[in-house]
Amino acid sequence: MAKALVIVESPAKAKTIEKFLGKSHYTVKASVGHIRDLPKSQLGVDIENNFEPKYINIRGKGDVIKELKKEAKKAKRVYLATDPDREGEAISWHLSYILNIDEDEKCRIEFNEITKDAIKNAIKNPRNIDLNLVDAQQARRVLDRLLGYQISPILWQKVRKGLSAGRVQSVTTKLICEREEEIKSFIPKEYWTIELVVLNQDGKEFTLKFYGEDGQKIDLENEEQVKQILDIINKGDLTVSKIESKSRRKSAPKPFTTSVLQQDAANKLNFTTKKTMMVAQELYEGIDIKGEGTVGLISYIRTDSKRISDEAREKAKDYIVGSIGENYYKDHTKDSKGKKEKKVQDAHEAIRPTSVDRTPDSIKDSLSKEQYKLYNLIWRRFVSSQMEDSIFDVLNVECKIDNLVFKATGSKLKFDGYTKVYNFTDREDKILPSLSEGESLQIQKQDPQQHFTSPPPRYTEASLVKTLEELGIGRPSTYAPTITTILNREYVEKDGTSLLPTELGIIVTKILDENFHKFMEVDFTADMESQLDQIEEGNVEWKKVVKEFYSPLEEAITTALENIEKVNMDEETDEICEICGSNMVIKYGRFGKFIACKNYPECKNTKPIVNKIGVKCPKCKEGDIIMRKSKKKKVFYGCSNYPECDFVTWNKPVEEPCEVCGSYMYEKYSKSGTKIVCSNKDCKHERVVEEK
């Protein structure tokens, strides 16, 4: 009996789905991503023929295509079950071309989660391939190819080989360069605060902060202002003028979208965007759960939607009422009546667990450490989104000396609500002592402090993703590969968790901004994303969008070739070549920076660059600690006397030894700032060097 053929993208997904459908009636195969694409060796877009793309079978996919054709030929029916987004739709379209599937045949199935019910329901409801989705993907692919393949060669010619430009990556690099410029040009501004440590009539101590005068807030900008206020404090009497008690509610956050998941995983789990998406893909495609078999644990991971299905909402309600308490469930149906969520890319559902009953701890033994951490985050976020608000009792106190106003706020958790499940920070109540209006307070201490404003912080992966989303640059699926690309191209580097531009990134950004300014503008890039959405909705023809994009690009390329002067990236050093006596210069190669003789090609002496950090090796006491990079470009630190000395560490050592035990210390970055921490695990000595 002939079987039906189901084609998915990933072998892991194929394995999971075949178990649900059964091998006796279905064969499930994987295309392993795209099978057709534009050629790498040429532009692949016929500009003269209305931007017709020239697709070819991807090199190395011959055996996959051969097997798919063979299986399709003997199958009674073919179902294309690629991901439910533009990219997935395009892969199905290319598969239908390769397999000669009629355009009118209902061969496309889609599902938001890889569970038995979802897969079987999808099989019952096949549809035609959505050509609007396909056209949106074709437009994006052609736009990116036209820009990348026509601007990148200019960079090779004028700067150095191996560089690239991209519609999203170049704008992202520009954002990081602009932030660095803001930091460099920042002028700190002085400001002051005044705190009073006071006692109430019962002798209970608390702290007041200066607010202003006569109910108007005043910013203290200099010491003279502070002295005038302190004079008034010293002469007057401090009394409680106003007490306000109220309850404050805090609602649970919505379930995860892709970008918010990337941000939360970075902030709470210290995951890179790339790691987050890799682990999330594993959870989506299926994990072998003990006693249950292979099953997808979360819904589709590339989405802008915060919506969840009625079925998922009901399951969450049952779990909360049954396992946490009826008073913890919040009925959201009243909130959403009459509200329509705007159409967004990948608007299926938010990221959620496929079964709320599959709690993180109940399947922990079946998950890797990273899988457990991310699943725990997703599960808790989803469950908490259906829970009641947390409620705080808040006490606002206003005190006066003459016309000067000082304030204090106390808060106490009255009902934990959703934070019973989704609480990743330790919160402490701030309790104020019993007070009454008109009560006199005794000042124990005056604490005026001078401060200076700080420059804007450098982007982290989390804050960059948030900015890209807010500006409408790229899509959730592009954030991780974009950040990976600009790091791999060495346009950007990491300092701890911070992203900062390299000299190369600054030079390339300057060239692109001066010669292709329109294409480097945030508004232009965001508008292009909006036009792709319009193509997806069938409101605009994709080749028309490409044509409007290409006309100014063609003109800019012609002008740029005439105007851009060749950039000399060589940087002369004080190091002398031991062969010919000339100065050595820093050059860029395909594997990064290196030192070479200035007289090349007459003298071909080269050396690797040794990045000393100014610290002697704590093990051999003779070598210098140098910064190196692993094959995956992760920074680590080792002794310059390697292999004689095998000292190596992922953490950046500092010169001063631990004052408690004498072991070497290292820098440690966290959300709260930078610490110097002892390397001896038995010694917990540390000191804060920079607070955030």
QUIZI-V141280 format. One record per residue. N is the residue number from 1. RES is the residue in three letters. PHI is phi in whole degrees, 0 to 359 (* if undefined). BURIAL is + if it has 9 or more other ideal C-beta (glycine too) atoms within 8 Angstrom, else -. D_FIRST is the distance of its C-alpha to the first C-alpha in Angstrom with 1 decimal. Layout:
n={N,N}
res={RES,RES}
phi={PHI,PHI}
burial={BURIAL,BURIAL}
d_first={D_FIRST,D_FIRST}
//
This chain:
n={1,2,3,4,5,6,7,8,9,10,11,12,13,14,15,16,17,18,19,20,21,22,23,24,25,26,27,28,29,30,31,32,33,34,35,36,37,38,39,40,41,42,43,44,45,46,47,48,49,50,51,52,53,54,55,56,57,58,59,60,61,62,63,64,65,66,67,68,69,70,71,72,73,74,75,76,77,78,79,80,81,82,83,84,85,86,87,88,89,90,91,92,93,94,95,96,97,98,99,100,101,102,103,104,105,106,107,108,109,110,111,112,113,114,115,116,117,118,119,120,121,122,123,124,125,126,127,128,129,130,131,132,133,134,135,136,137,138,139,140,141,142,143,144,145,146,147,148,149,150,151,152,153,154,155,156,157,158,159,160,161,162,163,164,165,166,167,168,169,170,171,172,173,174,175,176,177,178,179,180,181,182,183,184,185,186,187,188,189,190,191,192,193,194,195,196,197,198,199,200,201,202,203,204,205,206,207,208,209,210,211,212,213,214,215,216,217,218,219,220,221,222,223,224,225,226,227,228,229,230,231,232,233,234,235,236,237,238,239,240,241,242,243,244,245,246,247,248,249,250,251,252,253,254,255,256,257,258,259,260,261,262,263,264,265,266,267,268,269,270,271,272,273,274,275,276,277,278,279,280,281,282,283,284,285,286,287,288,289,290,291,292,293,294,295,296,297,298,299,300,301,302,303,304,305,306,307,308,309,310,311,312,313,314,315,316,317,318,319,320,321,322,323,324,325,326,327,328,329,330,331,332,333,334,335,336,337,338,339,340,341,342,343,344,345,346,347,348,349,350,351,352,353,354,355,356,357,358,359,360,361,362,363,364,365,366,367,368,369,370,371,372,373,374,375,376,377,378,379,380,381,382,383,384,385,386,387,388,389,390,391,392,393,394,395,396,397,398,399,400,401,402,403,404,405,406,407,408,409,410,411,412,413,414,415,416,417,418,419,420,421,422,423,424,425,426,427,428,429,430,431,432,433,434,435,436,437,438,439,440,441,442,443,444,445,446,447,448,449,450,451,452,453,454,455,456,457,458,459,460,461,462,463,464,465,466,467,468,469,470,471,472,473,474,475,476,477,478,479,480,481,482,483,484,485,486,487,488,489,490,491,492,493,494,495,496,497,498,499,500,501,502,503,504,505,506,507,508,509,510,511,512,513,514,515,516,517,518,519,520,521,522,523,524,525,526,527,528,529,530,531,532,533,534,535,536,537,538,539,540,541,542,543,544,545,546,547,548,549,550,551,552,553,554,555,556,557,558,559,560,561,562,563,564,565,566,567,568,569,570,571,572,573,574,575,576,577,578,579,580,581,582,583,584,585,586,587,588,589,590,591,592,593,594,595,596,597,598,599,600,601,602,603,604,605,606,607,608,609,610,611,612,613,614,615,616,617,618,619,620,621,622,623,624,625,626,627,628,629,630,631,632,633,634,635,636,637,638,639,640,641,642,643,644,645,646,647,648,649,650,651,652,653,654,655,656,657,658,659,660,661,662,663,664,665,666,667,668,669,670,671,672,673,674,675,676,677,678,679,680,681,682,683,684,685,686,687,688,689,690,691,692}
res={MET,ALA,LYS,ALA,LEU,VAL,ILE,VAL,GLU,SER,PRO,ALA,LYS,ALA,LYS,THR,ILE,GLU,LYS,PHE,LEU,GLY,LYS,SER,HIS,TYR,THR,VAL,LYS,ALA,SER,VAL,GLY,HIS,ILE,ARG,ASP,LEU,PRO,LYS,SER,GLN,LEU,GLY,VAL,ASP,ILE,GLU,ASN,ASN,PHE,GLU,PRO,LYS,TYR,ILE,ASN,ILE,ARG,GLY,LYS,GLY,ASP,VAL,ILE,LYS,GLU,LEU,LYS,LYS,GLU,ALA,LYS,LYS,ALA,LYS,ARG,VAL,TYR,LEU,ALA,THR,ASP,PRO,ASP,ARG,GLU,GLY,GLU,ALA,ILE,SER,TRP,HIS,LEU,SER,TYR,ILE,LEU,ASN,ILE,ASP,GLU,ASP,GLU,LYS,CYS,ARG,ILE,GLU,PHE,ASN,GLU,ILE,THR,LYS,ASP,ALA,ILE,LYS,ASN,ALA,ILE,LYS,ASN,PRO,ARG,ASN,ILE,ASP,LEU,ASN,LEU,VAL,ASP,ALA,GLN,GLN,ALA,ARG,ARG,VAL,LEU,ASP,ARG,LEU,LEU,GLY,TYR,GLN,ILE,SER,PRO,ILE,LEU,TRP,GLN,LYS,VAL,ARG,LYS,GLY,LEU,SER,ALA,GLY,ARG,VAL,GLN,SER,VAL,THR,THR,LYS,LEU,ILE,CYS,GLU,ARG,GLU,GLU,GLU,ILE,LYS,SER,PHE,ILE,PRO,LYS,GLU,TYR,TRP,THR,ILE,GLU,LEU,VAL,VAL,LEU,ASN,GLN,ASP,GLY,LYS,GLU,PHE,THR,LEU,LYS,PHE,TYR,GLY,GLU,ASP,GLY,GLN,LYS,ILE,ASP,LEU,GLU,ASN,GLU,GLU,GLN,VAL,LYS,GLN,ILE,LEU,ASP,ILE,ILE,ASN,LYS,GLY,ASP,LEU,THR,VAL,SER,LYS,ILE,GLU,SER,LYS,SER,ARG,ARG,LYS,SER,ALA,PRO,LYS,PRO,PHE,THR,THR,SER,VAL,LEU,GLN,GLN,ASP,ALA,ALA,ASN,LYS,LEU,ASN,PHE,THR,THR,LYS,LYS,THR,MET,MET,VAL,ALA,GLN,GLU,LEU,TYR,GLU,GLY,ILE,ASP,ILE,LYS,GLY,GLU,GLY,THR,VAL,GLY,LEU,ILE,SER,TYR,ILE,ARG,THR,ASP,SER,LYS,ARG,ILE,SER,ASP,GLU,ALA,ARG,GLU,LYS,ALA,LYS,ASP,TYR,ILE,VAL,GLY,SER,ILE,GLY,GLU,ASN,TYR,TYR,LYS,ASP,HIS,THR,LYS,ASP,SER,LYS,GLY,LYS,LYS,GLU,LYS,LYS,VAL,GLN,ASP,ALA,HIS,GLU,ALA,ILE,ARG,PRO,THR,SER,VAL,ASP,ARG,THR,PRO,ASP,SER,ILE,LYS,ASP,SER,LEU,SER,LYS,GLU,GLN,TYR,LYS,LEU,TYR,ASN,LEU,ILE,TRP,ARG,ARG,PHE,VAL,SER,SER,GLN,MET,GLU,ASP,SER,ILE,PHE,ASP,VAL,LEU,ASN,VAL,GLU,CYS,LYS,ILE,ASP,ASN,LEU,VAL,PHE,LYS,ALA,THR,GLY,SER,LYS,LEU,LYS,PHE,ASP,GLY,TYR,THR,LYS,VAL,TYR,ASN,PHE,THR,ASP,ARG,GLU,ASP,LYS,ILE,LEU,PRO,SER,LEU,SER,GLU,GLY,GLU,SER,LEU,GLN,ILE,GLN,LYS,GLN,ASP,PRO,GLN,GLN,HIS,PHE,THR,SER,PRO,PRO,PRO,ARG,TYR,THR,GLU,ALA,SER,LEU,VAL,LYS,THR,LEU,GLU,GLU,LEU,GLY,ILE,GLY,ARG,PRO,SER,THR,TYR,ALA,PRO,THR,ILE,THR,THR,ILE,LEU,ASN,ARG,GLU,TYR,VAL,GLU,LYS,ASP,GLY,THR,SER,LEU,LEU,PRO,THR,GLU,LEU,GLY,ILE,ILE,VAL,THR,LYS,ILE,LEU,ASP,GLU,ASN,PHE,HIS,LYS,PHE,MET,GLU,VAL,ASP,PHE,THR,ALA,ASP,MET,GLU,SER,GLN,LEU,ASP,GLN,ILE,GLU,GLU,GLY,ASN,VAL,GLU,TRP,LYS,LYS,VAL,VAL,LYS,GLU,PHE,TYR,SER,PRO,LEU,GLU,GLU,ALA,ILE,THR,THR,ALA,LEU,GLU,ASN,ILE,GLU,LYS,VAL,ASN,MET,ASP,GLU,GLU,THR,ASP,GLU,ILE,CYS,GLU,ILE,CYS,GLY,SER,ASN,MET,VAL,ILE,LYS,TYR,GLY,ARG,PHE,GLY,LYS,PHE,ILE,ALA,CYS,LYS,ASN,TYR,PRO,GLU,CYS,LYS,ASN,THR,LYS,PRO,ILE,VAL,ASN,LYS,ILE,GLY,VAL,LYS,CYS,PRO,LYS,CYS,LYS,GLU,GLY,ASP,ILE,ILE,MET,ARG,LYS,SER,LYS,LYS,LYS,LYS,VAL,PHE,TYR,GLY,CYS,SER,ASN,TYR,PRO,GLU,CYS,ASP,PHE,VAL,THR,TRP,ASN,LYS,PRO,VAL,GLU,GLU,PRO,CYS,GLU,VAL,CYS,GLY,SER,TYR,MET,TYR,GLU,LYS,TYR,SER,LYS,SER,GLY,THR,LYS,ILE,VAL,CYS,SER,ASN,LYS,ASP,CYS,LYS,HIS,GLU,ARG,VAL,VAL,GLU,GLU,LYS}
phi={*,292,262,273,256,245,246,242,271,249,301,296,293,300,298,294,292,297,294,287,275,91,288,287,243,224,249,244,235,246,277,55,83,292,247,231,198,290,293,284,277,210,302,75,229,277,297,287,252,55,61,291,285,255,281,227,293,293,301,95,260,303,294,296,297,299,292,296,297,297,291,292,295,263,279,285,199,244,246,259,243,283,302,276,210,303,297,296,296,294,299,298,297,294,296,296,292,298,265,57,276,300,300,272,283,277,246,265,238,218,212,264,208,260,234,301,295,295,293,294,293,295,299,284,231,289,221,286,293,278,290,294,297,299,296,297,290,298,298,299,296,290,301,295,293,299,288,295,282,255,267,304,300,295,294,298,287,263,242,195,292,92,279,215,237,210,301,259,296,289,291,296,298,298,301,291,295,295,295,295,293,300,295,292,269,293,249,299,245,286,207,233,232,231,244,241,270,231,243,275,294,269,81,273,265,205,242,248,242,296,249,174,223,54,82,262,291,237,269,273,254,206,291,298,300,296,299,298,291,296,298,293,300,292,260,257,251,263,227,282,259,202,232,234,246,204,258,234,254,232,277,292,290,290,301,289,265,300,293,291,298,298,293,292,294,291,285,261,244,60,274,286,298,296,294,302,290,293,291,298,298,297,295,288,286,134,236,283,266,303,80,230,94,280,208,288,268,226,285,303,264,247,206,258,273,254,284,232,288,299,296,296,296,294,296,296,300,301,293,297,296,280,251,248,142,300,288,268,273,243,280,271,296,291,292,267,297,82,261,243,282,294,292,224,301,59,282,255,214,290,284,209,291,288,219,293,287,273,292,305,290,288,241,304,293,266,248,287,302,291,299,297,300,287,297,301,295,293,298,294,297,293,299,296,296,257,256,294,297,275,237,240,272,245,240,257,241,242,234,227,235,55,263,281,247,236,228,216,230,242,214,220,290,264,215,289,54,297,290,298,254,248,216,254,230,276,249,243,295,247,263,269,291,295,225,221,297,89,291,276,243,258,278,268,206,253,229,280,226,270,226,226,298,257,292,299,288,296,294,257,300,295,289,292,300,299,294,301,293,297,275,77,264,72,225,311,289,265,298,298,295,295,296,299,297,289,285,294,283,62,279,224,226,257,238,69,262,277,256,224,285,275,301,298,299,293,295,296,298,297,298,294,291,286,249,226,304,302,280,261,282,300,297,295,296,294,296,295,297,296,292,296,297,295,296,300,276,81,268,213,274,294,289,293,297,297,297,295,287,283,305,291,294,300,294,294,295,300,294,297,299,278,267,285,271,295,264,268,274,290,240,289,244,276,287,259,292,285,268,242,87,277,290,271,235,274,239,252,238,291,251,111,282,207,256,223,291,296,272,302,266,300,243,254,290,226,215,286,278,258,267,284,253,81,231,283,296,288,266,265,68,248,286,262,284,238,272,235,231,285,300,269,67,271,286,219,232,214,277,290,271,301,267,300,243,258,296,207,204,281,264,280,290,244,287,286,285,295,286,265,241,88,289,288,245,218,279,227,261,210,297,273,141,251,238,256,240,289,282,282,296,280,253,260,290,205,216,275,249,205,262,262}
burial={-,-,+,+,+,+,+,+,+,+,-,+,+,+,+,+,+,+,+,+,+,-,-,-,-,+,+,+,+,+,+,-,-,+,+,+,-,+,-,-,-,-,+,+,+,+,-,-,-,-,+,-,+,+,-,+,+,+,-,-,+,-,-,+,+,-,+,+,+,-,+,+,-,-,+,-,-,+,+,+,+,+,+,+,+,+,+,+,+,+,+,+,+,+,+,+,-,+,+,-,+,-,-,-,-,-,+,+,+,+,+,+,+,+,+,-,-,+,+,+,+,+,+,-,-,+,+,+,+,+,-,+,+,+,+,+,+,+,+,+,+,+,+,+,+,+,+,+,+,+,+,+,-,+,+,+,-,+,+,-,-,-,+,+,+,+,+,+,+,+,+,+,+,+,+,+,+,-,+,+,-,+,+,-,-,-,-,-,-,+,+,+,+,+,+,+,+,+,-,+,-,-,-,-,+,+,+,+,+,+,+,+,-,-,-,-,-,+,-,+,-,-,-,-,+,+,-,-,+,+,-,+,+,-,-,+,-,+,+,+,-,-,+,-,-,-,-,-,-,-,-,+,-,-,+,+,+,+,+,-,+,+,+,+,+,+,-,-,+,-,+,+,+,+,+,+,+,-,+,+,+,+,+,+,+,+,+,-,+,-,-,-,-,+,+,+,+,+,+,+,+,+,+,+,+,-,-,+,-,-,-,+,+,-,+,+,+,-,+,+,+,-,-,+,-,-,-,+,+,+,-,-,-,-,-,-,-,-,-,-,+,-,-,-,+,+,+,+,+,+,+,+,+,+,-,+,-,+,-,+,-,-,+,-,-,-,+,-,-,+,+,+,+,+,+,+,+,+,+,+,+,+,+,+,+,+,+,+,+,+,+,+,+,+,+,+,+,+,+,+,+,-,-,+,+,+,+,+,+,+,+,+,+,-,-,-,+,+,+,+,+,+,-,-,-,-,-,-,-,-,-,+,+,-,+,-,-,-,+,-,+,-,+,-,-,+,-,+,-,-,-,-,-,-,-,-,+,+,+,+,+,+,+,+,+,+,+,+,+,-,+,-,+,+,+,+,+,+,+,+,+,+,+,+,+,+,+,-,+,+,+,+,+,+,-,-,-,+,+,+,+,+,-,+,+,+,+,+,+,-,+,+,+,-,+,+,-,-,+,+,+,+,-,+,+,+,-,+,+,+,+,+,+,+,+,+,-,-,-,-,-,+,+,-,+,+,+,-,+,+,-,-,+,-,-,+,+,-,+,+,-,-,-,+,-,-,-,-,+,-,-,-,+,-,-,-,+,-,-,+,-,+,+,+,+,+,+,-,-,-,-,-,-,+,+,+,+,+,-,-,-,-,+,-,+,-,-,-,-,-,-,+,+,-,+,+,+,+,-,+,-,-,+,+,+,+,+,+,-,-,-,-,-,-,+,+,+,+,+,+,+,+,-,-,+,-,+,-,+,-,+,-,+,+,-,-,-,+,-,-,+,-,+,+,+,+,+,+,-,-,-,-,+,+,+,+,+,+,+,-,-,-,+,-,+,+,-,-,-,-,-,-}
d_first={0.0,3.8,6.4,9.9,12.8,16.1,19.2,22.3,25.6,26.3,24.5,26.1,24.7,21.1,21.5,22.8,20.2,17.2,18.9,19.2,15.6,13.9,12.0,8.9,8.3,10.7,12.2,15.9,18.3,22.0,24.1,27.1,29.3,30.2,28.7,31.3,35.0,38.5,39.8,42.1,44.5,45.5,46.0,42.8,44.1,45.5,48.6,49.9,46.7,46.7,45.3,42.0,40.0,38.9,35.7,34.4,31.5,32.9,34.2,32.2,28.9,27.8,25.4,23.9,23.5,22.0,19.3,18.6,18.5,16.1,13.6,14.3,13.8,10.1,9.5,8.9,12.2,15.0,17.4,20.7,22.2,25.5,28.7,30.3,33.3,34.5,33.5,29.9,29.7,31.0,28.5,25.7,27.6,27.9,24.2,23.4,26.0,24.5,20.9,22.3,21.1,23.1,26.1,25.6,22.0,21.8,20.1,22.7,22.6,25.5,26.8,30.2,29.2,26.4,26.0,23.1,24.5,25.2,21.8,20.0,22.7,22.3,18.6,19.8,22.6,21.7,24.6,25.9,27.3,31.0,33.0,36.2,35.0,34.0,37.4,39.2,37.5,38.3,41.9,42.3,40.9,43.1,46.2,45.9,45.5,48.4,50.7,49.6,49.5,52.7,54.9,53.8,55.3,58.6,58.6,57.9,60.8,63.3,62.5,60.3,56.9,53.8,54.7,52.4,52.8,50.2,50.2,49.8,50.9,54.3,55.2,54.2,56.5,59.2,59.0,59.6,62.5,64.1,64.0,65.7,68.4,69.0,69.5,71.9,73.9,74.1,77.6,77.9,79.7,82.0,81.6,83.0,82.1,84.4,83.5,85.9,85.5,87.2,88.1,88.1,90.9,89.2,89.1,85.3,84.3,81.8,81.5,82.2,81.3,83.5,82.0,84.8,87.8,88.4,84.6,83.8,81.7,83.6,82.1,84.5,84.8,87.8,90.1,92.9,90.9,90.0,93.7,94.7,92.2,93.2,96.9,96.0,94.0,97.0,99.3,97.2,95.8,92.0,90.9,87.6,87.6,84.2,81.4,78.1,75.4,72.0,68.3,65.8,62.1,59.4,55.9,52.8,51.2,48.0,44.6,44.0,43.2,42.4,46.0,47.5,45.2,46.3,49.9,49.7,48.0,50.7,53.5,52.4,50.3,51.8,48.3,48.3,46.1,43.9,43.5,42.9,40.0,38.5,38.6,37.4,34.3,33.5,34.0,31.9,28.9,28.8,30.8,29.9,32.0,33.1,31.7,29.3,27.1,26.7,27.6,29.3,32.9,34.3,33.4,33.3,36.4,37.4,39.1,42.4,41.8,43.6,41.7,39.6,37.2,38.5,36.0,37.2,40.8,40.4,38.9,41.9,44.3,43.0,43.3,46.8,48.1,46.8,47.4,50.3,52.2,52.2,55.1,53.1,50.6,51.4,50.1,49.2,48.0,51.6,52.1,49.2,50.0,50.7,49.9,47.3,46.0,46.4,43.4,42.8,40.4,37.3,38.5,35.7,37.3,39.8,38.7,38.3,36.7,33.3,34.7,38.5,38.3,37.2,40.8,41.7,43.5,40.7,38.3,41.1,40.2,36.7,38.2,40.3,43.9,43.2,40.0,41.9,44.9,42.8,40.6,43.8,45.4,42.5,42.1,45.9,46.3,43.6,44.9,48.5,47.8,47.3,50.5,54.1,56.7,59.0,62.6,65.7,69.4,71.3,75.0,76.7,80.4,82.9,86.3,89.3,92.3,94.4,92.0,89.6,86.2,84.2,80.8,78.6,75.2,73.8,70.4,68.9,65.3,65.3,61.6,59.0,56.1,53.2,55.0,54.3,50.8,51.3,54.5,54.7,58.4,61.3,63.4,66.9,68.9,72.1,74.6,78.0,80.9,82.4,84.4,86.4,87.6,91.1,90.8,92.6,90.7,92.2,91.2,90.6,89.4,89.0,86.2,86.3,83.8,83.4,79.9,78.5,75.4,72.5,70.6,67.0,64.7,62.4,58.8,56.4,52.7,52.6,55.5,54.2,50.8,52.7,54.9,52.0,50.4,53.7,54.4,51.0,50.4,46.8,44.0,42.9,40.3,43.1,45.8,44.7,44.0,47.2,49.3,47.7,48.4,52.0,52.6,50.9,53.0,56.1,57.1,57.2,57.8,57.8,61.0,59.8,57.5,59.4,58.2,61.0,61.1,62.0,64.7,61.9,60.1,63.5,64.3,60.9,60.9,64.5,63.6,60.5,62.5,65.5,63.5,60.3,61.8,59.8,56.4,57.8,58.8,57.0,57.1,55.6,52.6,52.1,52.4,49.7,47.3,48.2,47.5,44.0,43.5,44.8,42.2,39.4,40.8,40.8,44.6,45.4,44.0,43.2,44.9,48.0,48.2,47.8,50.5,52.9,52.3,52.7,56.0,58.2,56.3,57.0,60.7,60.9,59.4,62.1,64.8,63.6,63.6,67.3,68.4,66.8,68.9,67.5,67.5,68.9,67.1,69.2,71.4,74.5,75.2,78.4,76.8,78.4,76.6,78.0,77.5,79.3,80.9,79.3,77.7,74.0,71.7,68.5,65.6,62.0,59.3,55.5,55.7,58.4,62.2,64.3,68.0,69.2,72.5,74.0,75.0,71.4,70.7,74.1,73.5,69.9,70.5,67.8,67.3,64.8,66.1,67.1,66.9,69.6,69.8,73.4,72.8,73.6,71.1,71.6,70.7,72.8,75.2,75.6,72.5,71.6,68.5,66.4,63.3,60.2,56.6,53.5,50.6,49.1,52.5,53.4,57.2,58.8,62.3,63.7,66.9,68.2,69.2,65.6,64.8,68.2,67.6,64.0,64.7,61.7,60.7,58.5,61.5,64.5,67.5,71.0,74.4,76.0,75.2,74.6,78.1,77.0,75.4,75.9,72.2,70.9,69.6,66.9,66.0,63.4,62.0,60.9,60.8,64.3,65.7,66.5,67.8,69.3,67.7,68.8,66.3,67.4,65.0,67.7,70.0,68.9,71.6,70.6,72.4,71.3,72.3,70.7,69.6,67.3}
//
